[in-house]
Amino acid sequence: MGNPCVRPIGALAALTAFLALSSVATAQQPGLPGQERPLTTHPDRPEAVKVWVTGNFSLDYVHRPAQLTVFTDSFSNPSGLGSATSDDENTFEGEVGIRFTAEMLNKVTVVIEVGTRRSDGDPVGAAGGINRFGDLEAIRPRLREGHIRFTDIFGPEISIEGGISTWKFNVRGKGGGFAFDPRRSQTVTRNLDSDGLINTRDDVILRFAEAVGTDGSMPLGATITYSGGALTIDVVALPTVTDEGGGAADDDQLYAIDALLGLDALGSRLGFIFAVTSTRTGSVTLAPGNAVIYTFGGGTSIMIMKGLEIYGEGYIQAGKAGILNLGGGRVAAAGRAAQIGAEWHYVVANPLPFWFGANFTHITGCDSDDPNNRRASRFAAYEGTADLMIIEDPYYGFDWDSNIQALKVSGGLSLDIASDKPDLDLVLILGFTKATAAVNTPGGPAHGLGNEVDFKATWHMTKQFALKASFAYLWNSALLQQAMAGLGNPNAADHAWLFVLGWDLVF
């Protein structure tokens, strides 16, 4: 099967590759077609061209029980949504990539990365999901990154990036973006209506079945960035945000302007964003048509002292989510999302550096069971959070990224086991979650998404190579049990566990 995402990428990839290779490898002699000579450097800049080649190889052994494979693309359940067919599975997953970075004259940088993808839109035997090493799709190389960046063209404060966008809005400056992180998210179309119910309550079976569609988005366009002193402003135009596994109808358009203001020398920041997303919708209750969603919001990260951070973000949505099938009434977009948290790192010299954190997240879902409801309350943006491996992670678990309320408490420490510096990182996270709005189940509306505990260990054997092991356990999930029971699955349970053992190699 072909990869639909090559539609808008093919020409861009060819152009980017041509510019990079022709600029780095050879230069054409003026007036002499076909005669080539080595690239010469400027007398005042003997290192006019620099080329870096880097790469990565991640490999994971993953054990998923039947409670996960019933709703994820799997060997035991190749349809991605089964009943009595699901079973425990053990797979090898990961990705391999190589990146070429060329820094040329006039401060122009070209980046091209090719490799395999951990998830893809068309693995063998399924509509979308995780690639396993051994599948044909898992070893097929594809373009993963490709962009050109111009700096110091209109002044040292201005830069322009074009191609596959690396932009995200991240007030904290670390981790995934809470609302706008297109490279770590599905498209807005998928987040808004992938279960076919935009303006009514989630259906528990269809909501969990979204886990099979782990395709990430591929944002294409340009970003102009002004960075002067403490202020950074981005103007973003992404006329095509493709779903890596979908057709043209799944594509979004995203336009945004954001600003980040540094507040002090410790790294405190204040940020704002206004974004417009245009997409196509169509479901059981909505007629096919264009949706235009406006998202306003921002947040702050305040460093109370060195090592102690308090942060918060909030977003509201307005605009049109669709048109009702019956009567043609306009359905208003009305999603909301917010998070607050704190994180403390012990920064005094100590053989046992450690940290603690707490986070409260509230992301709305639809709270009406009326098919003529005129409000679509499910928040739909480009969320990139994956703290909890079973509930939130798009690769290992269910990727439940909307209609969720969660309290997460976490902590970690670093130990010296094979060097004079900390090389073993241990992390523990405990999450208490529920659906913000009730979800329809065979037993009636319910909220119980469940509680989860994760333990992660990473041993940095060298600067390039790390071994990792993770264990996650979900319990008291009434929604999971109801979803499996609704399918008649004999493994229906309110708990599940996950084990991952692997390595990360960078070179």
C-alpha positions in Angstrom: 0.0 0.0 0.0 1.3 3.5 -0.8 1.7 6.2 1.8 -0.9 8.9 1.2 1.3 11.5 2.9 3.6 11.7 -0.2 0.9 13.7 -2.0 2.0 17.1 -0.6 5.5 16.0 0.4 7.0 14.7 -2.9 7.8 17.9 -4.6 9.0 19.5 -1.4 11.3 16.6 -0.7 12.7 16.6 -4.1 13.4 20.3 -4.0 14.9 20.1 -0.5 17.1 17.2 -1.5 18.2 18.9 -4.7 19.1 22.1 -2.9 21.1 20.3 -0.2 23.0 18.0 -2.4 23.7 20.4 -5.2 24.9 23.0 -2.7 27.0 20.7 -0.6 28.5 18.3 -3.2 29.1 20.3 -6.4 28.7 23.8 -8.0 27.9 24.3 -11.7 30.4 26.3 -13.7 28.6 29.3 -15.2 28.0 29.0 -19.0 29.3 25.5 -19.3 26.4 23.1 -19.1 27.3 19.7 -17.8 30.7 20.7 -16.6 31.1 20.6 -12.8 33.7 21.7 -10.4 34.2 21.3 -6.6 32.4 23.8 -4.4 34.8 26.7 -3.5 34.7 28.7 -0.3 34.8 32.4 0.3 38.3 33.7 1.1 37.1 35.3 4.3 35.1 32.2 5.3 37.2 29.0 4.7 34.5 27.0 6.4 31.6 28.2 4.3 29.9 24.9 4.2 29.6 22.5 7.2 27.8 19.1 7.0 26.8 16.9 9.9 25.5 13.4 9.6 23.7 12.0 12.7 21.3 9.2 13.3 19.2 7.2 15.8 18.2 3.7 16.4 15.5 2.9 18.9 14.4 -0.7 19.6 11.7 -1.8 22.1 10.5 -5.2 23.2 6.8 -4.5 24.1 4.4 -6.8 26.0 0.7 -5.8 25.7 -2.1 -7.8 27.3 -5.4 -8.6 25.7 -6.9 -5.6 27.4 -4.7 -3.3 25.2 -4.5 -5.3 22.0 -8.3 -5.3 21.6 -8.2 -1.6 20.9 -4.7 -1.2 19.3 -3.4 -2.4 16.0 -1.8 -5.7 16.8 -0.8 -9.1 15.5 -3.4 -10.9 17.5 -6.1 -8.6 16.3 -5.1 -7.3 12.9 -8.5 -5.5 12.3 -7.6 -3.1 15.1 -11.0 -3.7 16.8 -12.0 -7.2 17.7 -14.1 -9.2 20.2 -12.9 -12.6 21.2 -9.9 -12.4 18.9 -7.6 -10.3 21.0 -4.8 -11.9 23.0 -1.6 -11.0 24.7 1.2 -10.0 22.4 5.0 -9.6 22.4 6.5 -7.4 19.7 9.6 -5.5 18.6 9.0 -1.9 17.7 11.1 1.2 17.1 12.6 3.3 14.5 15.8 4.0 12.6 16.8 7.3 11.0 19.7 9.2 9.5 19.8 13.0 9.4 21.9 15.3 7.1 22.3 18.9 8.2 24.1 21.3 5.9 25.0 24.8 7.0 25.8 26.9 3.9 26.7 30.4 2.9 24.6 33.3 4.1 23.4 31.4 7.2 21.2 28.9 5.3 20.6 25.5 6.9 19.1 22.5 5.2 17.9 19.5 7.1 16.9 16.2 5.6 16.1 13.1 7.6 15.0 9.7 6.2 14.2 6.5 8.1 11.4 4.3 9.3 8.5 5.4 11.5 7.3 3.9 14.7 3.7 4.5 13.5 2.4 4.7 10.0 -0.9 5.0 8.2 -0.9 1.8 6.4 0.9 -1.1 8.0 0.1 -4.6 6.6 -3.3 -5.9 7.5 -4.6 -2.8 9.2 -6.0 0.7 8.7 -3.4 2.4 10.9 -1.2 1.8 13.8 2.1 0.7 15.2 4.8 -0.7 12.9 6.5 -3.9 14.1 10.0 -4.9 13.0 9.2 -7.8 10.7 6.4 -6.0 9.0 7.1 -4.8 5.5 6.0 -1.3 6.4 8.3 -1.1 9.4 11.4 -1.3 7.3 10.3 1.0 4.5 12.3 4.3 4.6 10.4 7.5 4.4 11.1 11.2 4.6 10.8 12.1 8.3 12.2 15.7 8.3 12.9 18.2 5.5 13.2 21.9 5.9 15.2 24.9 5.0 16.0 27.7 7.6 17.2 31.2 6.6 18.7 33.4 9.4 19.9 37.0 9.4 18.2 37.9 6.1 16.2 40.9 7.1 18.3 41.4 10.3 19.8 39.2 13.0 16.4 38.9 14.8 14.5 37.4 11.9 14.6 33.7 10.8 12.4 31.8 8.3 11.8 28.1 8.2 10.0 26.3 5.3 9.1 22.7 4.7 8.1 20.1 7.3 7.6 22.4 10.2 9.3 22.0 13.6 7.2 24.6 15.2 5.3 24.1 18.5 4.0 26.3 21.2 5.5 25.2 24.5 5.4 27.7 27.4 7.5 25.5 29.7 10.2 24.9 27.0 10.4 21.2 27.8 8.3 18.1 27.2 5.4 18.0 24.8 3.3 21.0 23.9 0.0 21.0 25.9 -2.2 22.4 23.1 0.0 22.9 20.0 2.6 20.3 19.1 1.7 19.1 15.6 4.6 16.6 15.2 3.5 14.7 18.4 -0.3 14.8 17.7 -3.0 13.6 15.4 -4.6 16.1 13.1 -7.5 18.2 14.5 -9.8 16.3 12.3 -8.9 13.0 14.0 -9.1 14.6 17.5 -12.4 16.2 16.8 -14.4 13.5 15.1 -12.5 10.3 14.9 -15.2 8.4 16.8 -17.9 9.9 14.6 -19.5 11.9 17.4 -18.5 15.6 17.4 -21.4 17.2 19.2 -22.7 14.3 21.4 -21.2 12.1 24.1 -18.3 9.8 23.3 -19.2 6.2 22.7 -16.9 4.1 24.9 -16.1 1.5 22.2 -15.4 4.0 19.5 -13.5 6.2 21.9 -11.1 3.4 22.9 -10.9 2.3 19.2 -9.2 5.7 18.4 -6.0 4.0 19.7 -5.7 2.1 16.5 -5.2 5.4 14.6 -1.8 6.3 15.9 -0.9 8.2 12.7 0.9 11.4 13.5 0.4 14.7 11.7 2.8 16.1 9.1 2.7 19.9 9.1 3.9 21.6 5.9 4.4 25.3 5.5 6.5 28.2 6.8 7.2 30.0 10.1 8.7 33.5 10.5 10.3 34.0 13.9 11.4 37.3 15.5 13.7 36.9 18.4 14.9 40.1 20.0 16.1 40.2 23.5 13.5 38.6 25.8 10.7 38.5 23.2 10.1 35.8 20.6 7.2 36.0 18.1 6.2 33.3 15.6 4.0 33.8 12.6 2.9 30.3 11.4 1.3 29.3 8.1 0.7 25.6 7.7 -1.6 25.3 4.7 -1.4 21.5 4.8 -1.3 19.5 8.0 -1.7 16.0 6.7 -2.7 12.9 8.6 0.1 10.4 7.8 -2.4 7.7 7.3 -5.4 9.6 5.9 -6.6 10.9 2.6 -7.1 14.5 1.5 -10.3 14.9 3.5 -8.3 14.4 6.7 -6.0 17.4 6.1 -6.1 20.5 8.3 -4.9 24.1 7.7 -3.3 25.8 10.7 -2.4 29.5 11.0 -1.2 31.0 14.2 0.7 33.8 15.9 2.3 33.4 19.2 4.6 35.3 21.6 6.9 34.2 24.4 8.3 36.8 26.8 11.2 36.0 29.1 10.7 37.4 32.5 13.9 36.9 34.4 17.4 35.3 34.4 16.1 32.1 35.9 14.0 31.3 32.8 10.5 32.4 33.8 8.3 32.9 30.7 4.9 34.2 29.7 3.3 33.1 26.4 0.2 33.8 24.3 -1.2 32.2 21.1 -4.1 32.8 18.7 -4.6 30.0 16.2 -7.1 29.3 13.4 -7.7 25.7 12.3 -9.7 24.9 9.2 -10.7 21.3 8.5 -13.5 19.1 7.1 -16.0 17.3 9.3 -18.8 14.9 8.7 -20.3 12.3 11.0 -23.4 10.6 12.1 -24.9 13.9 13.3 -23.0 16.5 11.2 -23.2 17.1 7.5 -19.9 17.1 5.5 -18.5 20.6 5.4 -15.8 23.0 6.5 -15.1 23.7 10.2 -13.2 26.8 11.3 -12.0 26.7 14.9 -10.4 29.6 16.7 -8.2 28.9 19.7 -7.1 31.5 22.2 -4.9 31.0 25.2 -1.5 30.9 26.7 0.3 30.4 30.0 3.3 31.0 32.2 6.2 29.2 33.7 7.5 31.0 36.8 10.8 30.0 38.4 10.2 30.9 42.1 13.8 30.0 42.8 16.5 28.0 41.1 15.0 24.5 40.8 11.4 25.4 41.7 8.9 26.0 38.9 5.2 26.8 39.0 3.3 26.7 35.7 -0.1 27.0 34.2 -1.9 27.1 30.8 -5.4 27.7 29.6 -7.2 27.6 26.2 -10.7 28.3 24.9 -12.2 27.5 21.5 -14.8 29.3 19.4 -16.0 29.1 15.8 -17.8 26.5 13.8 -17.3 22.8 14.3 -19.9 21.7 11.7 -23.4 21.8 10.4 -26.2 19.6 11.7 -27.6 17.0 9.3 -31.2 17.8 10.3 -32.2 21.4 9.9 -28.7 22.6 8.9 -28.0 24.4 12.2 -24.5 25.6 13.0 -22.6 23.7 15.7 -20.3 26.0 17.7 -16.9 24.9 18.8 -16.7 25.2 22.6 -13.7 23.2 23.8 -11.7 24.1 26.9 -8.3 23.0 28.2 -6.2 23.9 31.2 -3.3 22.6 33.3 -1.5 23.8 36.4 1.5 22.2 38.1 4.7 22.5 40.0 8.1 20.8 39.7 11.0 21.0 42.2 14.5 19.8 41.5 17.1 19.5 44.3 20.0 21.4 42.7 22.5 21.4 45.6 25.6 19.2 45.0 24.5 15.8 46.2 25.3 12.2 45.3 21.5 11.6 45.0 19.9 14.4 42.9 16.1 14.1 42.9 12.9 15.9 41.9 9.2 15.9 42.6 6.3 17.2 40.5 2.5 17.5 40.5 0.1 18.3 37.7 -3.7 18.8 37.3 -5.1 18.7 33.8 -8.7 19.4 32.6 -9.6 18.9 29.0 -13.3 19.0 28.0 -15.5 16.5 26.2 -19.0 16.7 24.9 -21.6 16.5 27.7 -24.8 16.2 25.7 -26.6 13.1 24.4 -28.8 15.2 22.1 -28.0 14.7 18.3 -29.3 18.2 17.7 -26.9 19.7 20.3 -25.5 23.0 18.9 -22.3 22.9 20.9 -19.2 20.8 20.3 -17.5 20.9 23.7 -14.7 18.4 23.0 -11.4 20.2 22.9 -9.6 19.6 19.6 -6.1 21.0 19.1 -2.6 19.4 18.7 -1.9 18.0 22.2 1.5 16.4 22.7 1.3 15.0 26.3 2.2 11.4 26.9 3.0 11.1 30.6 0.9 8.0 31.4 2.0 5.1 29.2 -1.3 3.2 29.0 -3.8 6.1 29.1 -1.9 8.9 27.2 0.9 7.5 25.1 0.2 7.2 21.4 2.6 4.3 20.8 2.2 2.1 23.8 -1.3 2.7 24.9 -4.7 4.3 24.2 -3.7 7.9 23.4 -6.7 9.3 25.3 -6.0 13.0 24.7 -9.3 14.7 25.1 -12.2 14.5 27.5 -9.9 13.8 30.4 -9.3 15.1 33.9 -6.1 13.9 35.6 -4.1 14.5 38.7 -0.6 13.3 38.3 2.1 13.1 40.9 5.6 12.2 39.9 9.2 12.0 41.1 12.6 10.7 40.2 16.2 10.5 41.2 19.6 9.8 39.5 22.2 7.4 40.7 25.9 6.8 39.9 26.3 3.1 39.1 29.1 2.9 36.5 30.7 6.4 36.4 31.5 9.4 38.6 28.4 11.2 37.3 24.7 10.2 37.5 24.0 7.6 34.8 20.9 5.8 36.0 17.6 7.8 36.0 14.6 6.4 37.9 11.1 7.9 37.4 7.8 7.1 39.2 4.5 8.6 38.2 1.0 8.1 39.7 -2.1 9.3 37.8 -5.7 9.5 38.9 -7.9 10.1 35.9 -11.5 10.2 34.8 -13.5 11.4 31.7 -14.5 15.0 32.2 -17.8 14.4 30.5 -19.7 11.2 30.9 -19.1 8.5 28.2 -21.9 6.3 26.9 -21.4 2.6 27.8 -23.6 -0.5 27.5 -24.2 -0.1 31.3 -25.1 3.6 31.0 -23.0 6.9 31.2 -19.8 6.6 33.2 -16.7 8.6 34.0 -14.2 6.0 35.4 -11.1 6.1 33.2 -9.0 4.6 35.9 -5.8 5.1 37.9 -2.3 4.3 36.6 1.2 3.9 38.1 4.3 3.9 35.8 7.9 3.1 36.7 10.7 4.0 34.2 14.5 3.3 34.4 17.1 4.6 32.0 20.7 3.6 32.2 22.9 6.0 30.2 25.8 3.6 29.5 27.5 6.2 27.2 26.6 9.5 25.8 25.3 7.7 22.7 23.7 4.6 24.1 21.0 4.0 26.8 19.1 1.0 28.0 15.6 1.5 29.3 12.9 -0.5 31.0 9.3 0.6 31.8 6.4 -0.9 33.6 2.8 0.5 33.7 -0.3 -0.7 35.5 -3.8 0.6 35.0 -6.6 -0.3 37.5 -10.2 0.6 38.4 -11.0 1.5 34.8 -14.8 1.0 34.5 -14.7 2.5 31.0 -12.2 -0.1 29.7 -14.2 -2.9 31.2 -17.4 -1.6 29.7 -15.9 -1.2 26.3 -14.6 -4.7 26.2 -17.8 -6.1 27.6 -19.7 -4.2 24.9 -17.7 -6.2 22.3 -18.4 -9.5 24.0 -14.7 -9.9 24.7 -14.0 -12.7 27.3 -11.0 -10.8 28.6 -13.1 -7.9 29.8 -11.4 -6.4 32.9 -11.0 -3.0 34.6 -7.2 -3.4 34.7 -4.2 -3.8 32.3 -0.5 -3.7 32.4 2.3 -2.9 30.0 6.1 -3.8 29.9 8.7 -2.2 27.7 12.4 -3.1 27.5 14.7 -1.5 24.9 17.5 0.8 23.9 18.1 4.2 22.4 21.2 4.8 20.2 22.2 8.1 18.8 25.2 8.7 16.6 
